[in-house]
C-alpha cells in the first residue's frame, strides 16, 4: 500500500468518525431568559394585595404589600438607557396578568408618550397621560379626590416615568402630587416613579419622600438620590437591586413575551 492510498483511507475514516460524533453533539441554543408570563405561571397565584416587583436570587418573587403603607412611594433610579421604562412596563404587565381591575388599576404619566404607545388600553389601564397636558393635571386631581374617599380594597398604581418633569408643572399640580407621595400609599394610591441618575439635579429636593429605592445601572454612585452600596455589573432592563430589612436584594425583572405565599418577601412586613 503506497502512502497516497493510506492517506485517503485515513481521510475517509476521519469523515466517518466525524459523522458519528456529530450525532451526539447537542445543537447549540443561545441562552434565553423566561418571559414574564412564564415566570408568573411558575410562581403560581399571588396574594391579591401583592404587587410583583421581580424575582430575587432565590427565585422567590419580590412583592409590595399594597395594604401596608410602610414602604411608601417607590423610586426607581438608574442611568439613561438602563431600563427604567422597561421596568415600569413589566410592573404594568404583571398587574394585568395577576389582578382583576376591581383589585388593581394603573395609570402612566410620561414625557415620552411614544415609549408607551404599545400599551393596549385595558380595564386595568386608566390611561397614558403626557406630563405637560391639561388632562394630566385632571388625572392627578382625580386621584387625590378618589384617595380621600377610598374605603375599599382597590389599589391604584401611579407610574410616573421621569420625575424631573415635575418641575415644569403648575404649583397646584405639584402640591397634589406631593400629597400623593405623603399620603397616597395609606389610601391605596402607590406612586412608582423613575429618576435618571445621569442628571438628577432637578429632583434632589424630592428624595426625602422616598423610603424605598430600586436601583438599576448607575455609573456615578455619587449622583444617586438615595445612597446605597454598589453592586456588580447588571444587564440593562433586567437587573436591579434594593435594600430591604437591612439586606441587599438583587432583583431580576422579566419582560412580557414579545417585548423587550407567606414565605415570599413582602415589603413593609
N, C-alpha and C positions, 0 to 999 in steps of 0.2 A: 504494500500500500504506500503510494507516494505521499509526500507532505501536503500536496494540494487536496487530495481526496480526504485525508484526515481532517484538514481544516474545515471542509464543507460538512463532514459528518458532525464535527463539534458544533458548528453553527446551527445545524438542524436540531441537534439535541437541546441547544440553548433556547431556540424558538419554542420547542415543545414544552420545556420546563417553565418558561415564562408564561405560556398559556395556562398551564395548570396552576401556577401560583396566583395568577390574576383572579381565578375563581374564588380564592379565599381572602382577597383583599377587599374590605368593605368600601363601598363608594363614599367618597368624602362629601359631607354635608356641612355647609357653613353653619356655625352655631347661631341659634336664634333664641330670643327671649320670648316666653309665653306672653300672649296679649292679655289685656285687662279682663276680657270676658272669661278666659280660661282660668286665670288666677282666682277670680271671684267665685267661679264654679267649684274650684278645688277647695276653697276655704269653706264653702257652704253658707247657709243663710246667716246674715249678720243681725245683731240686735237692731231693732228699728230706731233706737236712739243713738246709733253709732254712725259716724261718717268715716269712710275709708280714706286714709291718707297715704297708703302704700304698704309695702312689706318690709319687715325688719330682717336682720341677718339670719334669725332662727326660723324664717318663713312664716312667722305669725303676722297677722295684719296689725298695722298701727292705726288705731281708731281714735276719733274725737268723740267724747261723750256729749251729745247735744243737749242733755238735760243737766249738765254740770257746767256752770259758767266760769269755774275757777281758771281754766287756761286762758280766758279772754280771747280777743281777736287774734288771728294768726297772721304773721308776717313771713312771706317767702322772699328771701333776699339772695341775689346772685348777680354775676356779671351779665352784660348784654350777650345774648345768644346762648346762655347756659340752660335754657329750657323752662323758664318760669311760666310762660304761657302754656306750654305743653302740660306742665304740672296742673295748672288750673283746669285745663280741658279734661284731663283724666279724672279729676275730682268731680267735674260736672257729669262725665260719662258714668262714673260709679254711682252717682245719685240716681241716674235714670235706670241703671241696672238693678240696684239694691232696694230702692224705696218706691213707695207709691207717692203720687203728687199730694195726696192728703197728709202724708207724713213730712216730706221734704220737697221744697222747691228751691230754685236758684235764679239769680239774675246777674248779668255781667255788665260792668262799666269798663270801658276801654277807650284809649285814644287811637287805637288802630282797629277799626271795625272789620277791615278786610281779613285780619287774622282770625276772626271768629265767624266768617261768612259760611264756613262749612257746618256750623251747628244747625241742626234741623229743629224747627220750632216744635216743641212738645208740651204736654201738660205740666212737665216739671220745670220747663224753661219760661220764666216770667218775661224775659226779653233781653236783648242786647242793646245797651244804651251808650251811644257816643258821648264822651265825657263833657263836651262843651255845648251840647244841645239842651234846649229847654226841657225836653222830655226826661232827661236825666235828673234835673232838679226835681221834677214832679215825682219821679221814682223814689228818690231819697226821702222826699217829704211823705210819700205814701207809706214807705217802710216805717218811718217814725210813728205815724199815726197808727199803723197796724200793731207795732210793737207795744205801744202804750195800752192798747186794749186787748192784747193777746192773753187769753186764759187757757188756751188749748195746748195740745201736744205737737202741733205742726211747727216745723222749723223752716226758716228761710236763710239760704246761704248767699251772701253778697260777695261776689267775686270781682274785685277791683284790680284790673291789670294795669300796673304802672301808677303808683301812688303819687308820683311827682306832679301829676296833672292837677292834684287837689289845690295847688297854689294858684291856679288860673281861674278858680271858681268864685262866684259871689259869696260874700261873707255869710249870708243866711244859709246857703247850702253847706258851707264848711262847718258851721255850727251844728247843723243837723247831722252831718256825718260824724262829727266829734262825739255827739251824744250816742250814736250807734256804737262807736268804739268803746265808750264807757259803760253803757247800759244794755247794749244790744244782746250780748250772749245771755244775760239773765232773762231776757224777754224772747229768747229763741231766734234772734237775728244774729247771724255769725258773719262778721266781715273777715274775709281772707284776701289779703292784698299782696301785691308783688312790688318790690323795690329793686331798681337797677343799682347795684353797688359800684358800677363803673362811674356813676355820677350821682351820689346820694345827697349832695349838699342841700338840695331843695326840700328834703323831707326830714332832716335831722331833728327838727322840733317835734316830730311825731313819734319818736322812738319810745317815749315813756308810756305810750298807750298799749304797747305790746309786751305781753309776758311770755308768749310762745313764738319762737322763731324757727323756721325751717330754712336750711342753708343749702344752696347749690354751689357751683364752682365760683370761687372768689379769689382772684389773684392777689389783690392787695387787702390783707386782713385788717389793716388799719382803717379801712373805709366801711367796715361792717357797722350797721346801725346797732346791732346787739352783739357784744363781744362774746366769742365762743372760741374754743381751741380749734386749731387747724386739723384737717384730716387729709388722707391720701388723695390720689388722682381720682377724678369722678367723670363719668360719661355724661355729657350734656343731655338734658332732657329726661334722664332716667335716675341718676344717683343724687340723693340729698342726705342731709343728716340734721339731727336736732338734739337738744338736751331735754331730758325729762327724768324726774326723780333723781337728779344728781348724776345721771349717766348719759353718755353719748350714744344715740341710737342711729345707726345707718339705715337709710330708707331707700328702697328701690320702688319707683312708681312705674308700673306697666302702662302701656298705651292701648287705646282702643284698637281693635282689629281694623286694618285698613287705613290707619292714621299713623302718622308718625306715632265668744263664749267667756266665761269668767277668767280663763287663762289668757285672754287677749289683753294686751296693754292698752288700757283706756286712759286717755289724758284726763286729768282732773280727779283721778281716783287714787 
